[in-house]
């Protein structure tokens, strides 16, 4: 049987997940709503991580066990949410702002 949150994320895994999440949000051009959502829900970071575990029976068939486990561990810590917001607020590469 799979064990949720068996180990902590390594720094490499954490950066890979944050980069992937930021890329997916930017691809859809939803940076502003995503930052607003994350800012509003930052105080509930632990609950967000636990919600991934609770919703796992519905999410695992769609996203896979590994993705649900990794992102639930990622979003269970407030500093990861803040890092994702910083990545989303940074100018896009190749844009006139950068």
RAKATA-V91367 format. One record per helix or strand of 3 or more residues. SS is the DSSP state (helix for helix, strand for strand). FROM is the first residue (numbers start at 0). TO is the last residue. Records with the same first field share a line. If there is no record, write none. Layout:
SS=FROM-TO + FROM-TO
This chain:
helix=10-26 + 30-53 + 55-62 + 64-73 + 77-88
